[in-house]
Amino acid sequence: MVSGVIGEGEDWSVLLGQGGALAQVLPQFRAREQQQAMAAQVAHTLRDGGVALIEAGTGTGKTFAYLLPAMLSGRKVLVSTGSKALQDQILEKDFPLLLRATGKPLRVSRLKGRTNYLCRHRLQRFSAEGVAPALAAPLARVADWAGQTREGDVGELTSVPEDSPVWPLVTSTRDNCLGSDCPEYGRCHVIEARRQAQEADILVVNHHLLFSDLALKANGMGDLLPRVEAMVLDEAHQVLELASRYFGQQLSSHQLWDWARDSRTETLTEAGDDECLLAAAAQVETLTTAWRTALGPGEERGSWTLQTDKMQSVAFARLRQAVAELSQALTAAATRGKGLEQCAARGAALLATVDFFTAHNTPNMVFWQEKKTRTVQLHATPLDVSASLQRHLLEPVESVILTSATLRVGGSFASTEQALGLTGASTFTAASPFDYARQSLLYMPPAMPEPNHPTYTHACLEAAVPIIEASGGRTFFLFTSHRALQEAAAALPQRLSFPILVQGSMPRPRLLDRFRSLGNAVLLGAASFWEGVDVQGEALSCVIIDKLPFANPADPILRARTEQCQAAGGEPFRELQIPQAVIALRQGVGRLIRSEADRGVLMLCDPRLRTKGYGRIFLDSLPPMQRVSDLDAIQAFWRGKA
């Protein structure tokens, strides 16, 4: 057993060696020099302070390499992960093992966003008022579970799908929470989770909650998380995008619909005779729908401006007037009940946000909209978040470790340091222990048309079919556009006998479970689908990527940053697009080999890898895989495995 805090020159082989403390409680544990070296680097930063960038290749065992030093540091440490799934794994699997190995008594807690916890008050309200017939059965299951749960974490109730429309009814948001005025405040699951977080030695959150907390602090609106002495951010390649989102402004049609719905519900409960208030709430719902309809069908991202789209301009102006009228009516009725008072406060904030997007005159912000099938979101994204990251993330905390399997481009951390505004950060690379030259092949099909050619996706599919057949299915096929994804979804079932699974056909967790259980399926998805996916063993043996994952040049954020870079005399393609694309490609490739026993084939279709000068940067960023030029070599690779 191990106790005490980290000392200078700590020998991490005692803890993480083949005969060490962890190996004694985890029989299948395998010692890795890279893991021990990373643990030493993490311990050094926790002890001496500062910022560290650590790239840990697949198979390093980076989770243990930062958790164990954090536990032995004697500091209050916040660990932030890229997904709730990893958050759950750390709490439910990793920490219990490490606590047994160290024998060190620690208080470890997990905190999620409030929408992950049951709201007893809203459950009681909707159970009493009734819901649509389709929601009656899942609401009853939630009510049964509510009497048994201790933490109130909605993830416990697997019999109700995570995307069920019943969950928004029985969970709260920052907007609709009644706070200390709630009749169930004393039994609130969110309050209890936050109390435990305050008392914890190690607190585990996900990035969305962390950046929500940073944004609240930046705006002087309180906080969600306790102060800590050190932070570890896993999957740190996501930090720039999340910081850009949370340090900006957003407005969505969902926010307006939810506010109008809650205003109507609270009016019926507390001021049922106020027909004008009910009519004002209904008008906001109607005009929010009209605004979304004015944008037309389909899904797309584009710049936000009222001047160039007359239909949207008229619809948004009418909606703004309806928001103002409902806000005014709620203010007048606020004294009639706490629910109406809370809706009035929400209305004032929403009206200010609507006016912010109407004015559209904040410097150094990119204004853009994201249109989806049922909703529309407006965003104001800062062009540069480095100062905000310094002020609200890095400066208030003594030690910050940012780690990921993908932080370097061309063997250098420079692009990551520049994007995050880091100076003086220590850097460290823990190479993957996997033998990629033995375990994997890289295949680039010859004679491919240029990616912008109309026949390109067809050519990709023609080249991919024999590779998928040789691999026995077991394939992830990644696409950089939904158009190409849909073309493949229509064509491949006619060409392959393996099950074809398509992103969007069912919730992602169910789709991945289905892929694992079938054992010979082909899963088609867009690049963003694969973030955080971990499929080991025989289920996955081939990854195919249709194009280098460059961002769309028409993307409003990229376009604005490109103009800014050009104005400063920079090279936008090399400084912005290539680093983002390299990281995205490496994320996709990282799905292929997840253990020493895995073997796999990576197929990269894009001919620019061979013909363009920047192709070398991409190829040099890949693991040292054996390159092959024909199908025979791939078939021999699989025969050799047998």
Buried (B, 14 or more C-beta within 10 A) or exposed (E): EBEEBBEEEBEBBEBBBEEBBBBEBBEEBEBBBBBBBBBBBBBBBBBEEBBBBBBBBBBBBBBBBBBBBBBBBBBBBBBBBBBBBBBBBBBEEBBEBBBBBBEBEBEBBBBBBBBBBBBBBBBBBBBEEEBEEEBEEBBEBBBEBBEEBEBBBBEEBEEBBBEBEBBBBBBBBBBBBBEEEBEBBEEBBBBBBBEBBEEBBBBBBBBBBBBBBBBBBBEEEEEBBBEBBBBBBBBBBBBBBBBBBBBBBBBBBBBBBBBBBBBBBBBBBBBEEBEEBBEBBBBBBBBBBBBBEBBEEEEEBBBBEBEEBEEBBBBBBBBBBBBBBBBBBBBBBBEBBBBBBBBBBBBEEBBEBBEBBEEBEBEEBBBBBBBBEEBBBBBBBBBBBBEBBBEBBBEBBBBBBBBBBBBBBBEEBBBBBEBBBBEEBBBBBBBBBBEBEEBBBBBBBEEBBEBEEEEBBBBBBBBBBEBBBBBBBBBBBBBBBBEBBBBBBEBBBEBBEBBBBBBBEBEBEBBBEBBBEBBBBBBBBBBEBBBBBBBEEBBBBBBBBBBBBBBEEEBBBBBBBBEBBEEEEBEBBEBBBBBBBBBBBBBBBBBBBBEEEBBBBBBBBBBBBEEEEBBEBBBEBBBEBBBBEEBEBBBBBBEEEE
